[in-house]
Amino acid sequence: MGYDVIVQIFRELIRTTLVLMAPVLLASLVVGLFISIFQAATQIHEMTLVFVPKILAISACVLILFPWMLNIIVTYTINLITNIPVYVR
């Protein structure tokens, strides 16, 4: 197994990880932005006001997108396992 194969495996791993994390991070970012604007407008600076909506948004995002995320993870794993003979050469 050469360095190029190892780099290819890790590049695919990082790409898959970014694709999986992007919707959850984007939802957290949008909710955090709206809460920050709300806090600035109302002068309410409570930490739980930021924490609870973000947790709810992340949970909802994961629940809604879980089948898609699981499909991507399974596809990546199957691809990795089926290519083991190619990687061993």
HTML snippet that shows the backbone in 3Dmol.js (N, CA, C, O; Angstrom):
<script src="https://3Dmol.org/build/3Dmol-min.js"></script>
<div id="view" style="width:600px;height:400px;position:relative"></div>
<script>
const pdb = `
ATOM      1  N   MET A   1       0.857  -1.173   0.000  1.00  0.00           N
ATOM      2  CA  MET A   1       0.000   0.000   0.000  1.00  0.00           C
ATOM      3  C   MET A   1       0.899   1.229   0.000  1.00  0.00           C
ATOM      4  O   MET A   1       1.723   1.411   0.897  1.00  0.00           O
ATOM      5  N   GLY A   2       0.732   2.060  -1.005  1.00  0.00           N
ATOM      6  CA  GLY A   2       1.549   3.250  -1.116  1.00  0.00           C
ATOM      7  C   GLY A   2       0.927   4.433  -0.395  1.00  0.00           C
ATOM      8  O   GLY A   2      -0.205   4.390   0.088  1.00  0.00           O
ATOM      9  N   TYR A   3       1.720   5.485  -0.350  1.00  0.00           N
ATOM     10  CA  TYR A   3       1.256   6.700   0.315  1.00  0.00           C
ATOM     11  C   TYR A   3       0.054   7.316  -0.393  1.00  0.00           C
ATOM     12  O   TYR A   3      -0.815   7.909   0.248  1.00  0.00           O
ATOM     13  N   ASP A   4       0.007   7.174  -1.708  1.00  0.00           N
ATOM     14  CA  ASP A   4      -1.104   7.755  -2.449  1.00  0.00           C
ATOM     15  C   ASP A   4      -2.438   7.100  -2.090  1.00  0.00           C
ATOM     16  O   ASP A   4      -3.474   7.765  -2.073  1.00  0.00           O
ATOM     17  N   VAL A   5      -2.412   5.810  -1.806  1.00  0.00           N
ATOM     18  CA  VAL A   5      -3.640   5.119  -1.403  1.00  0.00           C
ATOM     19  C   VAL A   5      -4.075   5.576  -0.014  1.00  0.00           C
ATOM     20  O   VAL A   5      -5.262   5.783   0.235  1.00  0.00           O
ATOM     21  N   ILE A   6      -3.116   5.732   0.879  1.00  0.00           N
ATOM     22  CA  ILE A   6      -3.426   6.196   2.236  1.00  0.00           C
ATOM     23  C   ILE A   6      -3.990   7.620   2.181  1.00  0.00           C
ATOM     24  O   ILE A   6      -4.959   7.932   2.872  1.00  0.00           O
ATOM     25  N   VAL A   7      -3.393   8.463   1.374  1.00  0.00           N
ATOM     26  CA  VAL A   7      -3.889   9.840   1.226  1.00  0.00           C
ATOM     27  C   VAL A   7      -5.288   9.827   0.632  1.00  0.00           C
ATOM     28  O   VAL A   7      -6.139  10.616   1.044  1.00  0.00           O
ATOM     29  N   GLN A   8      -5.542   8.948  -0.327  1.00  0.00           N
ATOM     30  CA  GLN A   8      -6.869   8.847  -0.936  1.00  0.00           C
ATOM     31  C   GLN A   8      -7.913   8.397   0.095  1.00  0.00           C
ATOM     32  O   GLN A   8      -9.022   8.930   0.125  1.00  0.00           O
ATOM     33  N   ILE A   9      -7.566   7.427   0.929  1.00  0.00           N
ATOM     34  CA  ILE A   9      -8.498   6.943   1.954  1.00  0.00           C
ATOM     35  C   ILE A   9      -8.820   8.059   2.937  1.00  0.00           C
ATOM     36  O   ILE A   9      -9.988   8.283   3.258  1.00  0.00           O
ATOM     37  N   PHE A  10      -7.801   8.762   3.417  1.00  0.00           N
ATOM     38  CA  PHE A  10      -8.039   9.834   4.385  1.00  0.00           C
ATOM     39  C   PHE A  10      -8.741  11.033   3.760  1.00  0.00           C
ATOM     40  O   PHE A  10      -9.520  11.709   4.432  1.00  0.00           O
ATOM     41  N   ARG A  11      -8.478  11.303   2.491  1.00  0.00           N
ATOM     42  CA  ARG A  11      -9.180  12.394   1.811  1.00  0.00           C
ATOM     43  C   ARG A  11     -10.674  12.078   1.725  1.00  0.00           C
ATOM     44  O   ARG A  11     -11.512  12.949   1.956  1.00  0.00           O
ATOM     45  N   GLU A  12     -10.997  10.836   1.395  1.00  0.00           N
ATOM     46  CA  GLU A  12     -12.399  10.426   1.334  1.00  0.00           C
ATOM     47  C   GLU A  12     -13.041  10.441   2.720  1.00  0.00           C
ATOM     48  O   GLU A  12     -14.213  10.793   2.858  1.00  0.00           O
ATOM     49  N   LEU A  13     -12.284  10.064   3.741  1.00  0.00           N
ATOM     50  CA  LEU A  13     -12.781  10.098   5.113  1.00  0.00           C
ATOM     51  C   LEU A  13     -13.102  11.528   5.542  1.00  0.00           C
ATOM     52  O   LEU A  13     -14.156  11.778   6.128  1.00  0.00           O
ATOM     53  N   ILE A  14     -12.216  12.448   5.259  1.00  0.00           N
ATOM     54  CA  ILE A  14     -12.429  13.843   5.639  1.00  0.00           C
ATOM     55  C   ILE A  14     -13.594  14.443   4.857  1.00  0.00           C
ATOM     56  O   ILE A  14     -14.387  15.201   5.414  1.00  0.00           O
ATOM     57  N   ARG A  15     -13.703  14.112   3.577  1.00  0.00           N
ATOM     58  CA  ARG A  15     -14.816  14.611   2.775  1.00  0.00           C
ATOM     59  C   ARG A  15     -16.148  14.084   3.307  1.00  0.00           C
ATOM     60  O   ARG A  15     -17.118  14.832   3.421  1.00  0.00           O
ATOM     61  N   THR A  16     -16.186  12.804   3.626  1.00  0.00           N
ATOM     62  CA  THR A  16     -17.410  12.212   4.166  1.00  0.00           C
ATOM     63  C   THR A  16     -17.772  12.838   5.503  1.00  0.00           C
ATOM     64  O   THR A  16     -18.941  13.122   5.762  1.00  0.00           O
ATOM     65  N   THR A  17     -16.784  13.051   6.346  1.00  0.00           N
ATOM     66  CA  THR A  17     -17.027  13.672   7.649  1.00  0.00           C
ATOM     67  C   THR A  17     -17.565  15.088   7.493  1.00  0.00           C
ATOM     68  O   THR A  17     -18.493  15.474   8.204  1.00  0.00           O
ATOM     69  N   LEU A  18     -17.008  15.857   6.588  1.00  0.00           N
ATOM     70  CA  LEU A  18     -17.489  17.224   6.361  1.00  0.00           C
ATOM     71  C   LEU A  18     -18.909  17.247   5.809  1.00  0.00           C
ATOM     72  O   LEU A  18     -19.710  18.104   6.180  1.00  0.00           O
ATOM     73  N   VAL A  19     -19.217  16.305   4.926  1.00  0.00           N
ATOM     74  CA  VAL A  19     -20.570  16.235   4.378  1.00  0.00           C
ATOM     75  C   VAL A  19     -21.567  15.874   5.475  1.00  0.00           C
ATOM     76  O   VAL A  19     -22.687  16.384   5.488  1.00  0.00           O
ATOM     77  N   LEU A  20     -21.164  14.998   6.396  1.00  0.00           N
ATOM     78  CA  LEU A  20     -22.055  14.612   7.490  1.00  0.00           C
ATOM     79  C   LEU A  20     -22.228  15.722   8.521  1.00  0.00           C
ATOM     80  O   LEU A  20     -23.317  15.899   9.067  1.00  0.00           O
ATOM     81  N   MET A  21     -21.170  16.463   8.787  1.00  0.00           N
ATOM     82  CA  MET A  21     -21.224  17.497   9.820  1.00  0.00           C
ATOM     83  C   MET A  21     -21.864  18.797   9.336  1.00  0.00           C
ATOM     84  O   MET A  21     -22.419  19.540  10.146  1.00  0.00           O
ATOM     85  N   ALA A  22     -21.800  19.086   8.057  1.00  0.00           N
ATOM     86  CA  ALA A  22     -22.226  20.379   7.533  1.00  0.00           C
ATOM     87  C   ALA A  22     -23.667  20.764   7.882  1.00  0.00           C
ATOM     88  O   ALA A  22     -23.880  21.884   8.348  1.00  0.00           O
ATOM     89  N   PRO A  23     -24.662  19.899   7.683  1.00  0.00           N
ATOM     90  CA  PRO A  23     -26.033  20.330   8.015  1.00  0.00           C
ATOM     91  C   PRO A  23     -26.230  20.621   9.501  1.00  0.00           C
ATOM     92  O   PRO A  23     -26.930  21.567   9.861  1.00  0.00           O
ATOM     93  N   VAL A  24     -25.620  19.818  10.357  1.00  0.00           N
ATOM     94  CA  VAL A  24     -25.767  20.017  11.799  1.00  0.00           C
ATOM     95  C   VAL A  24     -25.082  21.316  12.223  1.00  0.00           C
ATOM     96  O   VAL A  24     -25.642  22.089  13.000  1.00  0.00           O
ATOM     97  N   LEU A  25     -23.891  21.551  11.723  1.00  0.00           N
ATOM     98  CA  LEU A  25     -23.185  22.786  12.064  1.00  0.00           C
ATOM     99  C   LEU A  25     -23.890  24.015  11.502  1.00  0.00           C
ATOM    100  O   LEU A  25     -23.928  25.061  12.149  1.00  0.00           O
ATOM    101  N   LEU A  26     -24.444  23.891  10.314  1.00  0.00           N
ATOM    102  CA  LEU A  26     -25.171  25.005   9.719  1.00  0.00           C
ATOM    103  C   LEU A  26     -26.429  25.330  10.524  1.00  0.00           C
ATOM    104  O   LEU A  26     -26.743  26.502  10.736  1.00  0.00           O
ATOM    105  N   ALA A  27     -27.146  24.307  10.972  1.00  0.00           N
ATOM    106  CA  ALA A  27     -28.337  24.540  11.802  1.00  0.00           C
ATOM    107  C   ALA A  27     -27.945  25.212  13.109  1.00  0.00           C
ATOM    108  O   ALA A  27     -28.626  26.133  13.561  1.00  0.00           O
ATOM    109  N   SER A  28     -26.867  24.767  13.715  1.00  0.00           N
ATOM    110  CA  SER A  28     -26.395  25.372  14.961  1.00  0.00           C
ATOM    111  C   SER A  28     -25.974  26.824  14.738  1.00  0.00           C
ATOM    112  O   SER A  28     -26.239  27.687  15.575  1.00  0.00           O
ATOM    113  N   LEU A  29     -25.336  27.084  13.635  1.00  0.00           N
ATOM    114  CA  LEU A  29     -24.898  28.440  13.312  1.00  0.00           C
ATOM    115  C   LEU A  29     -26.085  29.374  13.103  1.00  0.00           C
ATOM    116  O   LEU A  29     -26.095  30.490  13.623  1.00  0.00           O
ATOM    117  N   VAL A  30     -27.071  28.931  12.357  1.00  0.00           N
ATOM    118  CA  VAL A  30     -28.249  29.763  12.084  1.00  0.00           C
ATOM    119  C   VAL A  30     -29.022  30.046  13.363  1.00  0.00           C
ATOM    120  O   VAL A  30     -29.423  31.184  13.603  1.00  0.00           O
ATOM    121  N   VAL A  31     -29.235  29.025  14.185  1.00  0.00           N
ATOM    122  CA  VAL A  31     -29.958  29.227  15.445  1.00  0.00           C
ATOM    123  C   VAL A  31     -29.170  30.161  16.358  1.00  0.00           C
ATOM    124  O   VAL A  31     -29.748  31.050  16.983  1.00  0.00           O
ATOM    125  N   GLY A  32     -27.859  29.965  16.438  1.00  0.00           N
ATOM    126  CA  GLY A  32     -27.030  30.843  17.261  1.00  0.00           C
ATOM    127  C   GLY A  32     -27.075  32.283  16.794  1.00  0.00           C
ATOM    128  O   GLY A  32     -27.094  33.202  17.613  1.00  0.00           O
ATOM    129  N   LEU A  33     -27.091  32.492  15.485  1.00  0.00           N
ATOM    130  CA  LEU A  33     -27.173  33.845  14.944  1.00  0.00           C
ATOM    131  C   LEU A  33     -28.498  34.507  15.300  1.00  0.00           C
ATOM    132  O   LEU A  33     -28.527  35.665  15.717  1.00  0.00           O
ATOM    133  N   PHE A  34     -29.594  33.772  15.136  1.00  0.00           N
ATOM    134  CA  PHE A  34     -30.901  34.332  15.488  1.00  0.00           C
ATOM    135  C   PHE A  34     -31.009  34.624  16.977  1.00  0.00           C
ATOM    136  O   PHE A  34     -31.568  35.649  17.367  1.00  0.00           O
ATOM    137  N   ILE A  35     -30.492  33.754  17.798  1.00  0.00           N
ATOM    138  CA  ILE A  35     -30.541  33.978  19.242  1.00  0.00           C
ATOM    139  C   ILE A  35     -29.668  35.174  19.621  1.00  0.00           C
ATOM    140  O   ILE A  35     -30.046  35.958  20.492  1.00  0.00           O
ATOM    141  N   SER A  36     -28.530  35.323  18.993  1.00  0.00           N
ATOM    142  CA  SER A  36     -27.664  36.471  19.275  1.00  0.00           C
ATOM    143  C   SER A  36     -28.325  37.783  18.880  1.00  0.00           C
ATOM    144  O   SER A  36     -28.233  38.776  19.602  1.00  0.00           O
ATOM    145  N   ILE A  37     -28.993  37.781  17.728  1.00  0.00           N
ATOM    146  CA  ILE A  37     -29.720  38.984  17.310  1.00  0.00           C
ATOM    147  C   ILE A  37     -30.846  39.284  18.296  1.00  0.00           C
ATOM    148  O   ILE A  37     -31.066  40.441  18.654  1.00  0.00           O
ATOM    149  N   PHE A  38     -31.555  38.254  18.731  1.00  0.00           N
ATOM    150  CA  PHE A  38     -32.620  38.433  19.711  1.00  0.00           C
ATOM    151  C   PHE A  38     -32.076  38.982  21.027  1.00  0.00           C
ATOM    152  O   PHE A  38     -32.672  39.880  21.621  1.00  0.00           O
ATOM    153  N   GLN A  39     -30.935  38.440  21.486  1.00  0.00           N
ATOM    154  CA  GLN A  39     -30.339  38.920  22.730  1.00  0.00           C
ATOM    155  C   GLN A  39     -29.871  40.371  22.611  1.00  0.00           C
ATOM    156  O   GLN A  39     -30.017  41.153  23.550  1.00  0.00           O
ATOM    157  N   ALA A  40     -29.317  40.723  21.470  1.00  0.00           N
ATOM    158  CA  ALA A  40     -28.864  42.100  21.280  1.00  0.00           C
ATOM    159  C   ALA A  40     -30.037  43.075  21.228  1.00  0.00           C
ATOM    160  O   ALA A  40     -29.938  44.209  21.697  1.00  0.00           O
ATOM    161  N   ALA A  41     -31.137  42.624  20.657  1.00  0.00           N
ATOM    162  CA  ALA A  41     -32.293  43.507  20.544  1.00  0.00           C
ATOM    163  C   ALA A  41     -33.028  43.678  21.874  1.00  0.00           C
ATOM    164  O   ALA A  41     -33.587  44.742  22.141  1.00  0.00           O
ATOM    165  N   THR A  42     -33.030  42.640  22.703  1.00  0.00           N
ATOM    166  CA  THR A  42     -33.805  42.702  23.948  1.00  0.00           C
ATOM    167  C   THR A  42     -32.952  42.912  25.186  1.00  0.00           C
ATOM    168  O   THR A  42     -33.488  43.066  26.284  1.00  0.00           O
ATOM    169  N   GLN A  43     -31.644  42.922  25.034  1.00  0.00           N
ATOM    170  CA  GLN A  43     -30.715  43.075  26.161  1.00  0.00           C
ATOM    171  C   GLN A  43     -30.849  41.952  27.196  1.00  0.00           C
ATOM    172  O   GLN A  43     -30.544  42.151  28.372  1.00  0.00           O
ATOM    173  N   ILE A  44     -31.294  40.802  26.768  1.00  0.00           N
ATOM    174  CA  ILE A  44     -31.357  39.623  27.639  1.00  0.00           C
ATOM    175  C   ILE A  44     -30.119  38.783  27.336  1.00  0.00           C
ATOM    176  O   ILE A  44     -29.940  38.323  26.208  1.00  0.00           O
ATOM    177  N   HIS A  45     -29.272  38.584  28.332  1.00  0.00           N
ATOM    178  CA  HIS A  45     -28.038  37.812  28.128  1.00  0.00           C
ATOM    179  C   HIS A  45     -28.025  36.624  29.078  1.00  0.00           C
ATOM    180  O   HIS A  45     -27.309  36.609  30.079  1.00  0.00           O
ATOM    181  N   GLU A  46     -28.820  35.648  28.744  1.00  0.00           N
ATOM    182  CA  GLU A  46     -28.920  34.431  29.542  1.00  0.00           C
ATOM    183  C   GLU A  46     -28.267  33.294  28.758  1.00  0.00           C
ATOM    184  O   GLU A  46     -28.554  33.113  27.575  1.00  0.00           O
ATOM    185  N   MET A  47     -27.398  32.535  29.406  1.00  0.00           N
ATOM    186  CA  MET A  47     -26.669  31.473  28.717  1.00  0.00           C
ATOM    187  C   MET A  47     -27.589  30.341  28.270  1.00  0.00           C
ATOM    188  O   MET A  47     -27.382  29.762  27.204  1.00  0.00           O
ATOM    189  N   THR A  48     -28.594  30.024  29.066  1.00  0.00           N
ATOM    190  CA  THR A  48     -29.498  28.943  28.669  1.00  0.00           C
ATOM    191  C   THR A  48     -30.333  29.321  27.461  1.00  0.00           C
ATOM    192  O   THR A  48     -30.822  28.446  26.746  1.00  0.00           O
ATOM    193  N   LEU A  49     -30.500  30.605  27.225  1.00  0.00           N
ATOM    194  CA  LEU A  49     -31.249  31.058  26.054  1.00  0.00           C
ATOM    195  C   LEU A  49     -30.502  30.698  24.766  1.00  0.00           C
ATOM    196  O   LEU A  49     -31.128  30.536  23.719  1.00  0.00           O
ATOM    197  N   VAL A  50     -29.201  30.574  24.829  1.00  0.00           N
ATOM    198  CA  VAL A  50     -28.415  30.176  23.668  1.00  0.00           C
ATOM    199  C   VAL A  50     -28.300  28.657  23.599  1.00  0.00           C
ATOM    200  O   VAL A  50     -28.405  28.071  22.522  1.00  0.00           O
ATOM    201  N   PHE A  51     -28.088  28.035  24.729  1.00  0.00           N
ATOM    202  CA  PHE A  51     -27.777  26.611  24.776  1.00  0.00           C
ATOM    203  C   PHE A  51     -28.968  25.729  24.392  1.00  0.00           C
ATOM    204  O   PHE A  51     -28.827  24.826  23.568  1.00  0.00           O
ATOM    205  N   VAL A  52     -30.113  25.980  24.970  1.00  0.00           N
ATOM    206  CA  VAL A  52     -31.277  25.110  24.770  1.00  0.00           C
ATOM    207  C   VAL A  52     -31.774  25.122  23.317  1.00  0.00           C
ATOM    208  O   VAL A  52     -32.005  24.045  22.766  1.00  0.00           O
ATOM    209  N   PRO A  53     -31.948  26.271  22.674  1.00  0.00           N
ATOM    210  CA  PRO A  53     -32.393  26.221  21.269  1.00  0.00           C
ATOM    211  C   PRO A  53     -31.382  25.536  20.340  1.00  0.00           C
ATOM    212  O   PRO A  53     -31.769  24.859  19.387  1.00  0.00           O
ATOM    213  N   LYS A  54     -30.089  25.715  20.622  1.00  0.00           N
ATOM    214  CA  LYS A  54     -29.092  25.041  19.792  1.00  0.00           C
ATOM    215  C   LYS A  54     -29.187  23.534  19.941  1.00  0.00           C
ATOM    216  O   LYS A  54     -29.129  22.805  18.951  1.00  0.00           O
ATOM    217  N   ILE A  55     -29.331  23.062  21.175  1.00  0.00           N
ATOM    218  CA  ILE A  55     -29.466  21.622  21.401  1.00  0.00           C
ATOM    219  C   ILE A  55     -30.721  21.085  20.714  1.00  0.00           C
ATOM    220  O   ILE A  55     -30.686  20.012  20.113  1.00  0.00           O
ATOM    221  N   LEU A  56     -31.813  21.814  20.797  1.00  0.00           N
ATOM    222  CA  LEU A  56     -33.046  21.387  20.139  1.00  0.00           C
ATOM    223  C   LEU A  56     -32.896  21.373  18.618  1.00  0.00           C
ATOM    224  O   LEU A  56     -33.382  20.456  17.956  1.00  0.00           O
ATOM    225  N   ALA A  57     -32.232  22.373  18.070  1.00  0.00           N
ATOM    226  CA  ALA A  57     -32.035  22.429  16.616  1.00  0.00           C
ATOM    227  C   ALA A  57     -31.126  21.299  16.138  1.00  0.00           C
ATOM    228  O   ALA A  57     -31.387  20.675  15.110  1.00  0.00           O
ATOM    229  N   ILE A  58     -30.066  21.045  16.887  1.00  0.00           N
ATOM    230  CA  ILE A  58     -29.153  19.964  16.514  1.00  0.00           C
ATOM    231  C   ILE A  58     -29.864  18.619  16.612  1.00  0.00           C
ATOM    232  O   ILE A  58     -29.710  17.767  15.738  1.00  0.00           O
ATOM    233  N   SER A  59     -30.635  18.431  17.667  1.00  0.00           N
ATOM    234  CA  SER A  59     -31.371  17.176  17.831  1.00  0.00           C
ATOM    235  C   SER A  59     -32.381  16.975  16.703  1.00  0.00           C
ATOM    236  O   SER A  59     -32.495  15.878  16.155  1.00  0.00           O
ATOM    237  N   ALA A  60     -33.102  18.018  16.363  1.00  0.00           N
ATOM    238  CA  ALA A  60     -34.070  17.922  15.271  1.00  0.00           C
ATOM    239  C   ALA A  60     -33.384  17.641  13.940  1.00  0.00           C
ATOM    240  O   ALA A  60     -33.868  16.845  13.135  1.00  0.00           O
ATOM    241  N   CYS A  61     -32.266  18.293  13.724  1.00  0.00           N
ATOM    242  CA  CYS A  61     -31.512  18.094  12.479  1.00  0.00           C
ATOM    243  C   CYS A  61     -31.012  16.649  12.370  1.00  0.00           C
ATOM    244  O   CYS A  61     -31.101  16.034  11.308  1.00  0.00           O
ATOM    245  N   VAL A  62     -30.491  16.122  13.466  1.00  0.00           N
ATOM    246  CA  VAL A  62     -29.991  14.748  13.453  1.00  0.00           C
ATOM    247  C   VAL A  62     -31.151  13.764  13.266  1.00  0.00           C
ATOM    248  O   VAL A  62     -31.020  12.797  12.514  1.00  0.00           O
ATOM    249  N   LEU A  63     -32.276  13.996  13.934  1.00  0.00           N
ATOM    250  CA  LEU A  63     -33.426  13.098  13.785  1.00  0.00           C
ATOM    251  C   LEU A  63     -33.969  13.105  12.359  1.00  0.00           C
ATOM    252  O   LEU A  63     -34.333  12.056  11.826  1.00  0.00           O
ATOM    253  N   ILE A  64     -34.023  14.270  11.748  1.00  0.00           N
ATOM    254  CA  ILE A  64     -34.558  14.366  10.394  1.00  0.00           C
ATOM    255  C   ILE A  64     -33.586  13.780   9.373  1.00  0.00           C
ATOM    256  O   ILE A  64     -33.999  13.092   8.439  1.00  0.00           O
ATOM    257  N   LEU A  65     -32.307  14.052   9.552  1.00  0.00           N
ATOM    258  CA  LEU A  65     -31.309  13.640   8.554  1.00  0.00           C
ATOM    259  C   LEU A  65     -30.637  12.303   8.864  1.00  0.00           C
ATOM    260  O   LEU A  65     -29.732  11.894   8.136  1.00  0.00           O
ATOM    261  N   PHE A  66     -31.056  11.616   9.922  1.00  0.00           N
ATOM    262  CA  PHE A  66     -30.390  10.379  10.301  1.00  0.00           C
ATOM    263  C   PHE A  66     -30.390   9.318   9.196  1.00  0.00           C
ATOM    264  O   PHE A  66     -29.349   8.696   8.982  1.00  0.00           O
ATOM    265  N   PRO A  67     -31.495   9.077   8.481  1.00  0.00           N
ATOM    266  CA  PRO A  67     -31.428   8.073   7.409  1.00  0.00           C
ATOM    267  C   PRO A  67     -30.409   8.431   6.323  1.00  0.00           C
ATOM    268  O   PRO A  67     -29.689   7.562   5.832  1.00  0.00           O
ATOM    269  N   TRP A  68     -30.353   9.694   5.958  1.00  0.00           N
ATOM    270  CA  TRP A  68     -29.378  10.145   4.951  1.00  0.00           C
ATOM    271  C   TRP A  68     -27.954   9.983   5.466  1.00  0.00           C
ATOM    272  O   TRP A  68     -27.074   9.522   4.739  1.00  0.00           O
ATOM    273  N   MET A  69     -27.726  10.366   6.733  1.00  0.00           N
ATOM    274  CA  MET A  69     -26.394  10.253   7.316  1.00  0.00           C
ATOM    275  C   MET A  69     -25.972   8.785   7.417  1.00  0.00           C
ATOM    276  O   MET A  69     -24.826   8.443   7.125  1.00  0.00           O
ATOM    277  N   LEU A  70     -26.897   7.928   7.829  1.00  0.00           N
ATOM    278  CA  LEU A  70     -26.597   6.505   7.938  1.00  0.00           C
ATOM    279  C   LEU A  70     -26.287   5.913   6.576  1.00  0.00           C
ATOM    280  O   LEU A  70     -25.395   5.072   6.463  1.00  0.00           O
ATOM    281  N   ASN A  71     -27.000   6.331   5.543  1.00  0.00           N
ATOM    282  CA  ASN A  71     -26.731   5.854   4.189  1.00  0.00           C
ATOM    283  C   ASN A  71     -25.329   6.237   3.739  1.00  0.00           C
ATOM    284  O   ASN A  71     -24.631   5.424   3.132  1.00  0.00           O
ATOM    285  N   ILE A  72     -24.911   7.456   4.027  1.00  0.00           N
ATOM    286  CA  ILE A  72     -23.566   7.889   3.644  1.00  0.00           C
ATOM    287  C   ILE A  72     -22.500   7.096   4.398  1.00  0.00           C
ATOM    288  O   ILE A  72     -21.497   6.686   3.814  1.00  0.00           O
ATOM    289  N   ILE A  73     -22.717   6.884   5.690  1.00  0.00           N
ATOM    290  CA  ILE A  73     -21.739   6.132   6.487  1.00  0.00           C
ATOM    291  C   ILE A  73     -21.646   4.688   6.009  1.00  0.00           C
ATOM    292  O   ILE A  73     -20.548   4.143   5.891  1.00  0.00           O
ATOM    293  N   VAL A  74     -22.779   4.069   5.737  1.00  0.00           N
ATOM    294  CA  VAL A  74     -22.786   2.679   5.272  1.00  0.00           C
ATOM    295  C   VAL A  74     -22.132   2.575   3.904  1.00  0.00           C
ATOM    296  O   VAL A  74     -21.365   1.645   3.658  1.00  0.00           O
ATOM    297  N   THR A  75     -22.419   3.505   3.018  1.00  0.00           N
ATOM    298  CA  THR A  75     -21.799   3.497   1.691  1.00  0.00           C
ATOM    299  C   THR A  75     -20.293   3.639   1.789  1.00  0.00           C
ATOM    300  O   THR A  75     -19.556   2.935   1.098  1.00  0.00           O
ATOM    301  N   TYR A  76     -19.827   4.543   2.640  1.00  0.00           N
ATOM    302  CA  TYR A  76     -18.388   4.716   2.824  1.00  0.00           C
ATOM    303  C   TYR A  76     -17.752   3.446   3.379  1.00  0.00           C
ATOM    304  O   TYR A  76     -16.695   3.020   2.911  1.00  0.00           O
ATOM    305  N   THR A  77     -18.394   2.844   4.373  1.00  0.00           N
ATOM    306  CA  THR A  77     -17.837   1.637   4.984  1.00  0.00           C
ATOM    307  C   THR A  77     -17.812   0.475   3.999  1.00  0.00           C
ATOM    308  O   THR A  77     -16.819  -0.248   3.921  1.00  0.00           O
ATOM    309  N   ILE A  78     -18.888   0.291   3.253  1.00  0.00           N
ATOM    310  CA  ILE A  78     -18.920  -0.786   2.257  1.00  0.00           C
ATOM    311  C   ILE A  78     -17.847  -0.568   1.205  1.00  0.00           C
ATOM    312  O   ILE A  78     -17.167  -1.513   0.805  1.00  0.00           O
ATOM    313  N   ASN A  79     -17.688   0.664   0.756  1.00  0.00           N
ATOM    314  CA  ASN A  79     -16.648   0.979  -0.222  1.00  0.00           C
ATOM    315  C   ASN A  79     -15.257   0.681   0.337  1.00  0.00           C
ATOM    316  O   ASN A  79     -14.399   0.146  -0.365  1.00  0.00           O
ATOM    317  N   LEU A  80     -15.047   1.026   1.583  1.00  0.00           N
ATOM    318  CA  LEU A  80     -13.751   0.785   2.209  1.00  0.00           C
ATOM    319  C   LEU A  80     -13.476  -0.703   2.358  1.00  0.00           C
ATOM    320  O   LEU A  80     -12.366  -1.158   2.084  1.00  0.00           O
ATOM    321  N   ILE A  81     -14.467  -1.459   2.786  1.00  0.00           N
ATOM    322  CA  ILE A  81     -14.273  -2.901   3.002  1.00  0.00           C
ATOM    323  C   ILE A  81     -14.127  -3.650   1.680  1.00  0.00           C
ATOM    324  O   ILE A  81     -13.306  -4.562   1.577  1.00  0.00           O
ATOM    325  N   THR A  82     -14.906  -3.280   0.677  1.00  0.00           N
ATOM    326  CA  THR A  82     -14.798  -3.989  -0.605  1.00  0.00           C
ATOM    327  C   THR A  82     -13.487  -3.687  -1.319  1.00  0.00           C
ATOM    328  O   THR A  82     -13.056  -4.480  -2.155  1.00  0.00           O
ATOM    329  N   ASN A  83     -12.855  -2.589  -1.022  1.00  0.00           N
ATOM    330  CA  ASN A  83     -11.599  -2.242  -1.668  1.00  0.00           C
ATOM    331  C   ASN A  83     -10.363  -2.706  -0.894  1.00  0.00           C
ATOM    332  O   ASN A  83      -9.246  -2.332  -1.248  1.00  0.00           O
ATOM    333  N   ILE A  84     -10.538  -3.496   0.132  1.00  0.00           N
ATOM    334  CA  ILE A  84      -9.389  -3.993   0.893  1.00  0.00           C
ATOM    335  C   ILE A  84      -8.403  -4.752  -0.002  1.00  0.00           C
ATOM    336  O   ILE A  84      -7.198  -4.539   0.135  1.00  0.00           O
ATOM    337  N   PRO A  85      -8.858  -5.634  -0.920  1.00  0.00           N
ATOM    338  CA  PRO A  85      -7.861  -6.305  -1.783  1.00  0.00           C
ATOM    339  C   PRO A  85      -7.043  -5.321  -2.622  1.00  0.00           C
ATOM    340  O   PRO A  85      -5.864  -5.564  -2.883  1.00  0.00           O
ATOM    341  N   VAL A  86      -7.647  -4.230  -3.039  1.00  0.00           N
ATOM    342  CA  VAL A  86      -6.915  -3.235  -3.830  1.00  0.00           C
ATOM    343  C   VAL A  86      -5.890  -2.517  -2.934  1.00  0.00           C
ATOM    344  O   VAL A  86      -4.789  -2.195  -3.380  1.00  0.00           O
ATOM    345  N   TYR A  87      -6.263  -2.272  -1.670  1.00  0.00           N
ATOM    346  CA  TYR A  87      -5.371  -1.564  -0.772  1.00  0.00           C
ATOM    347  C   TYR A  87      -4.200  -2.421  -0.336  1.00  0.00           C
ATOM    348  O   TYR A  87      -3.131  -1.887  -0.041  1.00  0.00           O
ATOM    349  N   VAL A  88      -4.368  -3.736  -0.287  1.00  0.00           N
ATOM    350  CA  VAL A  88      -3.309  -4.625   0.202  1.00  0.00           C
ATOM    351  C   VAL A  88      -2.190  -4.770  -0.820  1.00  0.00           C
ATOM    352  O   VAL A  88      -1.040  -4.988  -0.437  1.00  0.00           O
ATOM    353  N   ARG A  89      -2.489  -4.656  -2.088  1.00  0.00           N
ATOM    354  CA  ARG A  89      -1.465  -4.847  -3.131  1.00  0.00           C
ATOM    355  C   ARG A  89      -0.295  -3.946  -2.968  1.00  0.00           C
ATOM    356  O   ARG A  89       0.639  -3.996  -3.768  1.00  0.00           O
TER     357      ARG A  89
END
`;
const viewer = $3Dmol.createViewer("view");
viewer.addModel(pdb, "pdb");
viewer.setStyle({}, {cartoon: {color: "spectrum"}});
viewer.zoomTo();
viewer.render();
</script>
